[in-house]
Amino acid sequence: MSESKEQFYQSLSEQLTALLEGETNWLTNLSQFSAFLNMQLEDINWVGFYLSQPDSDLLLGPFQGNVACVRIPLGKGVCGTAAQKQKTLVVEDVDQFDGHIACDARSRSEVVCPLVIDGKLWGVLDIDSPSLNRFDQQDADGLENLMKILIDATEWSR
């Protein structure tokens, strides 16, 4: 990537705003968002959403990549922990994360951003990479900004 990460994520923000313009359906927008990130991010092997269920596990939502774990308990693995804490987690080496759930043995690093609307957890965005140390705080910040664009463009009713 010849441009800085800040410039890269700024460009993605502009592209995402245009992509989502005129569409407010949450399922459609989550699907488009996953496909968009899969096309734009290098060195990843899975990107998608796990959606919160009332008083239950996270359930697999729109994604790009190999088949995945269908349910993840709150507080378990990187996704369940990020959901429970409602905090973005960057994991440089998934083998060092206590309780990591290996849905794809090729994944070596991960970033998970909670999807929180009006204080309510809707789920998490999960991105995996086959490389160690693929994600850093700049990625987390850039992805959180992209999530804000998604949230603002979408009508969140099920």
Secondary structure, 3 states (H helix, E strand, C coil): CCCCHHHHHHHHHHHHHHHHCCCCEHHHHHHHHHHHHHHHCCCCCEEEEEEECCCCCEEEEEEEECCCCCEECCCCHHHHHHHHHCCCEEECCHHHCCCCCCCCCCCCEEEEEEEEECCEEEEEEEEEECCCCCCCHHHHHHHHHHHHHHHHHCECCC
